[in-house]
Amino acid sequence: MKYVFICSPYRPVGEDPETELRKNIDQAKRACRLAVSRGLIPLAPHLYFTN
């Protein structure tokens, strides 16, 4: 299997940081699921320490 690095925003920069952070985490998770569905192994280090 091939590895793919998932690069997506993590740090919130808008007026509602909690909502934006959750949105950024969800976006990265969707990207990881897409990679897995295509037979790839996603690497998303910015998600390693999230809840």
N, C-alpha and C positions, 0 to 999 in steps of 0.2 A: 504494500500500500504506500501511497505517497502522502507526504505531510504538506499542509498548507497553513501559512501564517495568517491569522485573522487580525486585521488592523482596523479598528473602529474607534470612534470617540468614546471616552470614558468620563473624563472630568466635566462636570456641568459648568456652563458659562452663562446661563440665562438667569432670569429673575426667580424661577422656581427650581432650585437645585435638587430637591428630593425627587420631584417628578422627572426632571431631565436625566438624573442619574439612573433612575429605574428604566427610563426609555432607552438610554444608551446600553445598559446591561442587557435588556431584552433584545435589542438589535444585534448585539454580538452573539447572543445565544441562538438567534435565528440563523445567523451566518454560519455558526458551527453546525447546526442541524442540517443546513443545506449542504455543507461540505461532506458530512457523514452520509447523507442520502446519495451523494455522488461517488461514494467509495473512497473518500479522502479522510485523513486524520487531521482534524483541526488543532492548531496551537493558538490559544488566546490567553497569553499570560496575564493580561489585565483582568481576567475573570477568575484567576486562581484564588483570590482572597475575598470574593464576594459571598454574600449569604445565599 
